[in-house]
Amino acid sequence: MILRPAVLPVTHVVVGVDGSAGAEAALCWAAAEAVRCQTGLRIVSAWQEPALAGPSLADHPAQTAAHILQKALARILSQQHYPRRIGCAALRGTPGESLLAEARGSGLLVLGATGTGAGQVPGAIGRYCLQHGSGPLVLVPAAAPS
């Protein structure tokens, strides 16, 4: 579902990943679009410090973002056709701001939808990007569970 079409030629495709089913669908769509447009793909995972400091059994958010990026990159490289230029970034900051900054300057921003079936809608990050961004934006629905 294209929410905001490109006015200028797309110079790069940016996709936000967070490990969700919607992000997985967005990643695959973004890679195929980068191949079709013969442009680069930028895979982005944003992270923030936890609100409450203290010892935790969970990984540091930066490590989690890096792990998500590793899995996303492996997924793309396992496909028969993939973009020849691929970059990854684990960015510290709010997801919406980070994604819009990466897509600035003729980048196509691709995000996954939330929800299931026909009820898939932009999540909080998608709504933020719609409200605050001006560049091309595509929302990709998550694949139906098999």
C-alpha positions in Angstrom: 0.0 0.0 0.0 1.6 3.2 -1.1 0.8 6.0 1.3 2.8 8.8 -0.3 4.2 8.3 -3.9 7.6 9.5 -5.0 7.7 12.9 -6.8 11.4 12.7 -7.7 13.4 9.7 -8.8 14.2 7.4 -5.8 17.9 7.3 -5.1 17.8 4.8 -2.2 15.3 2.6 -0.3 15.2 2.8 3.5 13.5 0.1 5.5 12.8 0.0 9.2 13.2 -3.3 10.9 12.3 -4.3 14.5 11.9 -8.1 14.3 8.1 -8.0 13.7 6.2 -9.8 11.0 5.3 -6.4 9.4 9.0 -5.4 9.3 9.9 -8.8 7.7 7.3 -8.1 4.9 8.6 -4.6 4.5 12.2 -5.8 4.3 11.4 -8.2 1.5 9.3 -5.6 -0.4 12.0 -3.0 0.0 14.8 -5.3 -1.2 12.7 -6.2 -4.3 12.0 -2.5 -5.0 15.7 -1.6 -4.6 16.6 -4.3 -7.2 13.8 -3.1 -9.5 15.0 0.6 -9.2 18.7 -0.5 -9.4 19.4 1.5 -6.2 20.8 0.9 -2.8 19.0 -0.5 0.2 19.5 0.9 3.7 18.3 -1.4 6.6 17.7 0.6 9.8 16.9 -0.4 13.4 16.6 2.4 15.9 17.1 2.0 19.6 16.7 4.0 22.8 18.0 3.7 26.3 15.5 2.1 28.7 13.5 4.6 30.7 14.5 2.9 34.0 18.3 2.4 34.5 19.6 -0.6 36.5 20.7 -4.1 36.1 18.7 -6.2 33.6 18.9 -9.6 32.2 17.9 -8.2 28.8 20.5 -7.3 26.1 21.4 -3.7 25.8 19.1 -2.0 23.2 22.0 -1.4 20.9 22.9 -5.1 20.9 19.3 -6.0 20.2 19.2 -3.6 17.3 22.5 -5.0 15.9 21.1 -8.6 16.2 17.9 -7.6 14.3 20.1 -6.0 11.6 22.2 -9.2 11.3 19.1 -11.3 10.8 17.7 -8.9 8.3 20.9 -8.8 6.3 21.1 -12.6 6.3 17.5 -12.8 5.1 18.2 -10.5 2.1 21.5 -12.2 1.2 19.8 -15.6 1.1 17.5 -14.4 -1.7 18.3 -15.2 -5.3 18.2 -11.5 -6.3 19.2 -8.8 -3.9 20.4 -5.2 -4.2 24.1 -4.8 -5.0 24.5 -1.9 -2.5 23.2 -2.7 1.0 23.9 -0.7 4.2 22.8 -1.3 7.7 22.5 1.1 10.6 21.6 0.6 14.3 20.7 4.2 15.2 20.3 5.6 18.7 17.2 7.8 18.8 13.5 7.6 18.3 12.5 5.3 15.5 10.4 7.8 13.6 13.0 10.6 13.6 15.8 8.2 12.8 14.0 6.7 9.8 12.9 10.0 8.4 16.5 11.3 8.7 17.8 8.2 6.8 15.2 8.6 4.0 15.7 12.4 3.6 16.8 13.4 0.1 14.9 11.2 -2.4 14.8 8.1 -0.3 11.8 5.8 -0.3 10.8 4.8 3.2 9.3 1.4 3.7 7.6 0.3 6.9 5.6 -2.7 8.0 1.9 -2.5 9.0 0.5 -3.6 12.3 -2.6 -5.7 13.0 -3.9 -8.6 11.1 -5.8 -9.2 7.8 -7.7 -6.3 6.4 -7.3 -4.4 9.6 -3.6 -3.6 9.1 -2.9 0.0 9.8 0.2 2.2 10.3 1.6 1.7 13.8 2.9 4.5 16.0 6.1 4.9 13.9 4.2 4.8 10.6 1.8 7.5 11.9 4.7 9.6 13.0 6.4 9.3 9.6 3.1 10.2 7.8 2.7 13.3 10.0 6.2 14.5 10.1 7.8 13.3 6.8 7.3 14.6 3.3 9.1 12.0 1.2 7.7 8.8 -0.4 6.4 6.2 2.0 5.1 2.7 1.5 3.4 0.6 4.2 3.6 -3.1 3.6 1.1 -5.4 5.2 2.5 -8.4 7.1 2.2 -11.8 5.4 -0.8 -13.9 6.5 0.2 -16.6 9.0 0.6 -20.0 7.4 
